């Protein structure tokens, strides 16, 4: 027969409370109880929740009490066991019905709850003999909940006043509400960057911006012996990189009683504004193309997986494929890499057509782009023209105008609600919610457009032609670092790369692969590449292109021969 055991549980909403006398008093009480009743005190399951709120149920969601309740449900706690707590308010400060349900769950598992403060016992036999104890427990839980609710409202009001003061510039002190991010610590007088964690997190974010995947980032950190999360897993890295970039710029979001406050410059910045904008764009690109290269591939593509490479024939995404190493006639091994449009291949297979022109050798396309951008004249003409930045600024102004209009409407509804003595009509409440939802959408749009403006304002200048040239041999030689650097250059320079696999050379009629490079400034270039040799036949400035499988330039000016 399994004999029950004695378990002790202690909880403190603030960690500093753990240094008081109640902890030692409860431990002595638990030992004394076990000795007097001939039971063993199970010290292996020493349950303490320090700094976890019973009002917000954090001790159940992520604390030791939650583990104990799960063990009770699973039948892992022997019947006849005893759980000792300082008081019922240590067990729960939730709404009375929820708190009593948790107490009932323990009692129904044939476990006795003993409160060390008054020596009361709560189990089936005691409650049958004295039902008023159940009423007493409920009254204790009601009082504990009301105390916590009152304290929460006071703390919330104080936090709200400090947040408003921060936004107004009248307060610059510490706002104690939640925990700071892992790369920030409090030194007693101010927040500062953690000397070990901050550089590691920054390296992760910059690698993500450069196009590295979570798996590759973890590999590099492991090689250096660096840890950035409690559990080194790819999804933890991804979750970090997809956070609101504002927090890396030092901004903080505080939510109090349904209100949201954005505090600019609350923490020391981990990234510059430009880096935050690039992070936001990189995250958006990854969401559009979740299988971005740079994670597991030994030879990452320099533009596939960024959400910018599309097929000119059907508009589908271009993918890269690394075939097994083959050997030439003289026995020299080599790796054949191919760019392909899966949609065109599937369509050709269904129609039983030749799919030869649904892809091409990746090295031809890569060499054409590298050679073009390595030329000072080509790069200057590509980056100095276009009106994309001006268009974005106009779009941003329009979005801000819509936001201002929505905020005015929202203010009118709020004023009407404050002046209304009776309950608001359901239609009015629904309209207020619609305005709030639309306002949030427009604010997200404004943030994305602002990020694009910042990124475009920092588009690589013409001096980077030398950088393109220096990376050329490494990229074509399949050097990982060189390809990742080139990948970042391409993401910074181009908004779209359109590949027409079924091009035709106008002079000879020979097969070509035609590339349309669309820069972030709005300029377009058409590169005509010989399919067999990979030689760039021509590069032209494109003003208008017919969207057909075979590219026909309507207006173009030859830039190079």
C-alpha positions in Angstrom: 0.0 0.0 0.0 1.3 3.4 -1.0 1.9 5.7 2.0 1.2 9.4 1.7 3.9 12.0 2.0 4.2 15.6 3.3 4.9 18.3 0.7 5.7 21.9 1.4 4.8 24.8 -0.9 5.8 28.4 -0.5 5.2 31.4 -2.8 6.3 35.0 -2.8 5.0 37.6 -5.3 8.4 39.5 -4.8 11.6 37.6 -4.6 12.9 39.7 -1.7 10.1 38.3 0.5 11.9 34.9 0.4 14.5 36.3 2.9 11.9 36.7 5.6 11.2 34.4 8.5 8.1 32.8 7.0 10.2 30.4 4.8 12.1 29.0 7.8 9.0 28.9 9.9 7.1 26.9 7.3 10.0 24.5 6.7 10.1 23.8 10.5 6.4 23.4 10.6 6.4 20.9 7.7 9.1 18.8 9.4 7.3 18.9 12.7 4.0 17.9 11.1 5.7 14.9 9.3 7.3 13.7 12.5 4.1 14.0 14.6 2.0 12.1 12.0 4.6 9.5 11.1 4.9 10.6 7.5 8.0 11.3 5.3 8.7 14.9 4.2 9.4 14.8 0.5 12.2 17.3 0.2 13.0 16.2 -3.4 9.8 18.0 -4.5 10.7 21.3 -2.7 8.2 23.7 -4.2 9.0 27.4 -4.2 7.6 30.1 -6.5 9.6 33.3 -6.0 8.4 36.4 -7.7 5.4 34.7 -9.3 2.0 36.3 -8.8 -1.0 34.2 -7.6 -3.3 36.9 -8.7 -2.3 36.5 -12.3 -1.9 32.7 -11.9 1.7 32.8 -13.0 2.6 30.3 -10.3 0.2 27.8 -11.9 1.0 28.6 -15.6 4.8 28.6 -15.2 5.6 27.7 -11.6 6.0 24.9 -9.2 2.3 24.8 -8.1 1.3 24.2 -11.7 3.7 21.2 -11.8 2.2 19.9 -8.5 -1.4 20.3 -9.8 -0.5 18.4 -13.0 1.0 15.6 -10.8 -2.2 15.5 -8.8 -4.3 15.2 -12.0 -2.0 12.4 -13.3 -2.3 10.5 -10.0 1.4 10.8 -9.2 0.8 12.2 -5.7 0.0 9.3 -3.3 -3.5 9.5 -1.7 -3.3 10.5 2.0 -0.5 13.0 1.3 -0.4 16.4 2.9 0.3 19.8 1.3 1.5 22.5 3.7 1.2 26.2 2.8 1.6 29.3 4.9 -2.0 30.4 4.2 -4.7 29.9 1.5 -3.7 33.2 0.0 -0.3 31.7 -0.9 -2.1 28.9 -2.7 -4.2 31.3 -4.9 -5.3 34.9 -5.2 -7.4 34.4 -8.3 -11.1 34.9 -8.6 -12.8 33.1 -5.7 -14.5 30.5 -7.8 -11.2 29.6 -9.6 -9.3 29.6 -6.3 -11.8 27.3 -4.7 -11.8 25.0 -7.7 -8.0 24.6 -7.3 -8.4 23.8 -3.6 -11.2 21.3 -4.4 -9.0 19.6 -7.1 -6.4 18.9 -4.4 -8.9 17.8 -1.8 -10.7 15.5 -4.2 -7.4 13.7 -4.9 -7.4 12.7 -1.2 -4.8 15.2 -0.3 -5.0 17.3 2.9 -4.2 21.0 2.7 -2.7 22.4 6.0 -2.2 26.1 6.6 0.8 26.7 8.8 -0.4 30.2 10.0 -3.5 28.8 11.9 -3.1 25.0 11.8 -6.3 24.4 9.9 -6.8 21.3 7.9 -8.8 21.0 4.7 -9.8 17.5 3.6 -13.0 15.5 2.9 -13.5 14.3 6.5 -12.8 17.7 8.1 -15.2 19.5 5.8 -17.9 16.9 6.3 -17.5 17.3 10.1 -17.4 21.1 9.9 -18.9 22.5 6.6 -18.4 26.1 7.8 -14.6 25.6 7.2 -15.5 25.5 3.5 -17.3 28.8 3.9 -14.3 30.2 5.8 -11.9 29.1 3.0 -14.1 30.9 0.5 -14.1 34.1 2.6 -10.3 34.0 2.9 -10.1 33.6 -0.9 -12.5 36.5 -1.5 -10.5 38.8 0.8 -7.1 37.7 -0.8 -8.5 38.4 -4.3 -9.9 41.8 -3.3 -6.6 42.8 -1.7 -4.7 41.8 -4.8 -7.2 43.5 -7.1 -7.0 46.7 -5.2 -3.2 46.6 -5.2 -3.2 45.8 -8.9 -5.4 48.8 -9.7 -3.1 51.1 -7.6 0.0 49.7 -9.2 -1.7 50.0 -12.6 -2.6 53.7 -12.0 0.9 54.4 -10.9 2.4 52.7 -14.0 -0.1 54.5 -16.2 0.9 57.9 -14.7 4.6 57.2 -15.2 4.0 56.1 -18.8 2.2 59.3 -19.6 5.0 61.2 -17.9 7.5 59.4 -20.0 5.7 60.2 -23.2 5.3 63.9 -22.2 9.0 64.1 -21.2 8.2 64.9 -17.5 9.4 61.6 -16.1 12.6 59.6 -16.8 12.7 57.1 -14.0 12.3 53.4 -13.9 8.8 51.9 -14.6 8.5 48.6 -12.7 6.2 46.5 -14.8 7.3 43.2 -16.2 10.8 42.1 -16.9 13.3 43.8 -19.3 14.6 41.9 -22.4 17.4 39.4 -21.8 20.1 41.8 -23.2 19.2 44.6 -20.8 20.0 44.7 -17.0 19.3 47.2 -14.2 22.5 48.3 -12.5 20.8 49.9 -9.6 20.5 53.4 -11.1 19.8 52.9 -14.8 19.3 50.3 -17.5 22.4 49.1 -19.4 23.3 46.6 -22.1 24.3 43.2 -20.7 28.1 42.9 -21.3 27.8 39.3 -22.5 24.3 38.8 -23.7 23.9 42.1 -25.7 26.8 41.4 -28.1 25.6 37.8 -28.7 22.0 39.0 -29.4 23.3 41.7 -31.7 25.3 39.2 -33.7 22.2 37.0 -34.1 20.2 39.9 -35.4 22.9 41.1 -37.8 23.3 37.5 -39.2 19.6 37.3 -39.7 19.6 40.6 -41.6 22.4 39.3 -43.8 20.3 36.3 -44.7 21.5 33.6 -42.3 18.9 31.1 -41.2 18.3 30.1 -37.6 20.1 26.7 -37.9 23.2 28.3 -39.4 23.3 31.1 -36.8 23.1 28.4 -34.0 25.9 26.5 -35.6 28.2 29.6 -35.6 27.3 30.5 -32.1 27.9 27.0 -30.9 31.4 27.0 -32.5 32.1 30.2 -30.5 30.7 28.7 -27.3 28.1 31.5 -27.1 24.5 31.0 -25.8 21.7 33.5 -26.3 18.6 31.6 -25.0 17.9 29.1 -22.2 17.2 26.4 -24.8 19.3 26.6 -27.9 16.7 25.8 -30.5 16.1 27.3 -34.0 12.6 28.5 -33.2 13.9 30.5 -30.2 16.3 32.3 -32.6 13.4 32.9 -35.1 11.1 34.2 -32.4 13.8 36.6 -31.3 14.4 37.9 -34.9 10.7 38.3 -35.6 10.0 40.6 -32.5 9.0 44.2 -33.0 12.2 45.9 -34.1 11.3 48.8 -32.0 12.5 47.0 -28.9 16.0 46.7 -30.3 16.0 50.4 -30.9 15.4 50.8 -27.1 11.7 51.4 -27.3 9.3 49.7 -24.8 5.6 48.8 -25.0 3.7 48.8 -21.7 0.1 47.6 -21.5 -1.9 48.7 -18.6 -5.7 48.1 -18.1 -6.3 47.7 -21.8 -4.2 50.8 -22.7 -0.9 50.5 -24.7 1.9 53.0 -24.2 5.0 53.1 -26.5 8.0 54.6 -24.7 10.7 55.8 -27.0 14.3 55.5 -25.8 13.4 53.7 -22.6 16.2 51.1 -23.0 19.7 51.5 -24.4 19.6 50.8 -28.1 20.9 47.4 -29.3 20.6 48.3 -33.0 20.7 51.6 -35.0 17.5 52.9 -36.6 18.9 51.8 -40.0 19.6 48.3 -38.7 16.1 48.1 -37.2 14.6 49.1 -40.6 16.6 46.4 -42.3 15.6 43.8 -39.7 11.9 44.7 -40.3 12.3 44.3 -44.0 14.3 41.0 -43.7 11.5 39.6 -41.4 8.8 40.6 -43.9 10.8 39.0 -46.7 11.2 35.8 -44.7 7.5 35.6 -44.0 6.8 35.8 -47.8 9.5 33.2 -48.4 9.8 31.1 -45.3 12.2 28.7 -46.8 14.9 31.3 -47.3 18.4 30.1 -48.1 21.2 30.6 -45.7 20.0 28.2 -43.0 21.0 24.7 -43.9 22.4 25.0 -47.4 26.1 24.7 -47.9 25.8 26.8 -51.0 23.1 29.4 -50.4 21.6 31.2 -53.4 22.5 34.8 -53.7 18.9 36.0 -54.4 16.5 33.1 -54.1 14.6 32.9 -50.9 14.5 36.6 -50.5 11.1 37.0 -52.0 12.4 39.0 -54.9 13.2 36.4 -57.6 10.3 35.6 -59.9 9.6 33.9 -63.2 8.9 36.3 -66.0 6.6 33.7 -67.7 4.2 33.0 -64.8 5.2 35.2 -61.9 6.0 32.3 -59.5 9.0 32.3 -57.2 12.3 31.1 -58.6 14.1 28.4 -56.6 17.6 27.1 -56.6 18.6 23.5 -56.8 22.0 21.9 -56.1 22.5 18.6 -57.9 24.9 16.0 -56.9 28.5 16.5 -57.8 29.2 15.3 -61.4 32.4 14.7 -63.3 33.6 16.3 -66.5 35.2 14.2 -69.3 38.6 14.4 -67.7 37.2 13.2 -64.3 37.2 16.6 -62.6 34.2 16.7 -60.1 31.9 19.8 -60.1 28.6 20.8 -58.6 25.8 21.6 -60.9 23.5 24.3 -59.6 20.3 25.2 -61.3 17.7 28.0 -61.1 14.2 26.8 -62.0 10.5 27.7 -62.0 8.6 24.8 -60.4 5.2 26.2 -61.6 6.4 26.1 -65.3 7.9 22.6 -64.9 4.6 21.3 -63.4 2.6 22.9 -66.2 4.9 21.5 -68.9 4.7 18.0 -67.3 0.9 18.1 -67.4 0.9 19.2 -71.0 3.7 16.7 -71.8 5.8 19.5 -73.3 9.5 20.1 -73.3 10.5 21.8 -70.1 14.1 22.7 -71.1 13.4 26.4 -70.8 12.0 26.2 -67.3 15.4 26.7 -65.7 19.0 27.4 -66.4 22.5 27.1 -64.9 22.7 29.3 -61.8 26.3 30.4 -62.4 25.3 32.1 -65.7 22.8 34.4 -63.9 25.1 35.0 -60.9 28.0 35.9 -63.2 25.8 38.3 -65.2 24.6 40.2 -62.1 28.1 40.3 -60.5 29.8 41.6 -63.7 27.1 44.2 -64.3 27.2 45.6 -60.7 31.0 45.5 -60.6 31.1 48.2 -63.3 31.1 51.7 -61.8 29.1 53.2 -64.7 26.4 50.5 -64.6 26.0 50.8 -60.8 25.8 54.6 -60.9 23.1 54.6 -63.5 21.2 52.0 -61.6 21.2 53.7 -58.2 21.0 57.4 -59.0 17.9 57.3 -61.2 14.3 56.4 -60.4 11.6 58.0 -58.2 10.9 55.2 -55.7 12.0 57.2 -52.7 9.8 60.1 -53.6 6.8 57.7 -54.2 7.4 56.2 -50.8 7.5 59.5 -49.1 4.2 60.5 -50.8 2.7 57.1 -49.7 3.9 57.7 -46.1 2.4 61.1 -46.0 -0.9 59.7 -47.2 -0.9 57.0 -44.6 -0.2 59.5 -41.9 -3.1 61.6 -43.1 -5.4 58.6 -42.9 -4.1 57.9 -39.3 -4.8 61.5 -38.3 -8.3 61.3 -39.7 -9.0 58.1 -37.9 -7.6 59.5 -34.6 -10.0 62.5 -34.9 -13.0 60.1 -35.5 -11.9 58.0 -32.5 -11.6 61.1 -30.3 -15.1 62.2 -31.3 -16.5 58.8 -30.3 -14.7 58.9 -27.0 -16.1 62.4 -26.2 -19.6 61.2 -27.1 -19.2 58.2 -24.9 -18.0 60.3 -21.9 -21.0 62.6 -22.3 -23.5 59.8 -22.6 -25.3 59.0 -19.3 -26.9 55.8 -20.6 -25.3 52.7 -22.1 -23.9 53.1 -25.5 -25.8 51.5 -28.4 -24.3 48.3 -29.8 -24.0 49.9 -33.3 -21.9 52.7 -31.8 -19.6 50.3 -29.9 -19.2 48.2 -33.1 -18.2 51.3 -35.1 -15.6 52.3 -32.4 -14.1 48.8 -32.7 -14.0 49.1 -36.5 -12.2 52.4 -36.3 -9.7 51.0 -33.7 -8.9 48.0 -35.9 -8.5 50.2 -39.0 -6.3 52.5 -37.1 -4.0 49.6 -36.0 -3.8 48.4 -39.7 -2.8 51.9 -40.9 -0.2 52.2 -38.1 1.3 48.9 -39.2 1.4 50.2 -42.8 3.0 53.4 -41.8 5.7 51.5 -39.9 6.4 49.3 -42.9 6.6 52.3 -45.3 8.8 54.2 -42.9 11.1 51.1 -42.7 11.3 51.0 -46.5 12.1 54.7 -46.7 15.0 54.3 -44.2 16.3 51.3 -46.0 16.1 53.0 -49.4 17.8 56.1 -48.1 20.7 53.9 -47.1 20.8 52.0 -50.4 24.5 51.2 -51.3 26.1 54.1 -53.1 28.1 53.8 -56.3 31.3 53.2 -54.3 30.1 49.7 -53.6 31.1 48.6 -57.2 34.5 47.7 -55.8 32.8 45.5 -53.1 30.8 43.7 -55.8 34.0 43.2 -57.7 35.9 41.9 -54.7 33.1 39.3 -53.9 32.9 38.0 -57.5 35.5 35.3 -57.4 34.4 34.1 -53.9 30.7 33.9 -55.0 31.4 32.0 -58.1 33.9 29.8 -56.2 31.0 28.9 -53.8 32.6 30.5 -50.7 29.9 30.7 -48.1 30.8 34.0 -46.5 31.2 35.7 -49.9 27.8 34.4 -51.0 26.1 35.7 -47.9 27.7 39.1 -48.2 26.6 39.2 -51.9 23.1 38.1 -50.9 22.9 41.1 -48.5 24.1 43.5 -51.3 21.4 42.1 -53.6 18.7 42.5 -51.0 19.9 46.1 -50.4 20.0 47.0 -54.1 17.2 45.3 -55.8 13.4 45.1 -55.1 12.9 42.5 -57.8 14.8 40.1 -60.1 12.6 38.8 -62.9 14.0 35.9 -65.0 12.7 34.9 -68.5 14.1 31.5 -69.2 12.7 31.4 -72.8 14.4 34.5 -74.2 15.6 34.8 -77.8 18.5 36.8 -79.1 17.1 39.2 -81.6 20.1 39.2 -84.0 20.8 35.5 -84.2 17.7 33.9 -82.8 19.7 31.9 -80.4 18.4 30.9 -77.0 19.0 33.4 -74.1 18.0 34.0 -70.5 16.8 37.5 -70.0 17.0 39.2 -66.6 15.1 42.3 -65.6 16.8 43.9 -62.5 14.5 46.3 -60.7 16.5 48.5 -58.3 15.0 49.9 -55.1 15.2 53.4 -56.6 12.8 52.4 -59.4 15.2 51.9 -62.2 15.1 48.7 -64.4 17.8 47.0 -66.4 17.5 44.2 -68.9 20.4 41.8 -69.1 20.4 39.4 -72.1 22.6 36.3 -71.3 23.6 33.6 -73.7 22.1 30.4 -72.4 25.0 28.1 -73.5 28.0 30.2 -72.7 26.7 32.5 -69.9 28.1 35.6 -71.7 26.2 38.8 -71.2 25.2 39.9 -74.7 23.7 43.3 -73.8 22.4 45.4 -70.9 19.7 48.0 -71.6 17.7 50.5 -69.7 14.2 49.3 -69.7 11.2 51.7 -69.7 8.5 49.3 -70.6 8.3 45.6 -71.2 5.6 43.4 -72.5 4.7 40.7 -70.0 5.2 37.7 -72.4 7.3 34.6 -72.2 9.7 36.1 -74.8 10.7 39.6 -73.6 10.1 42.3 -76.1 11.6 45.7 -75.2 9.4 48.5 -76.3 11.7 51.3 -75.3 15.3 50.8 -74.3 18.6 52.5 -74.4 21.8 50.4 -74.8 24.3 51.0 -72.0 27.0 48.5 -72.7 27.9 46.3 -75.6 
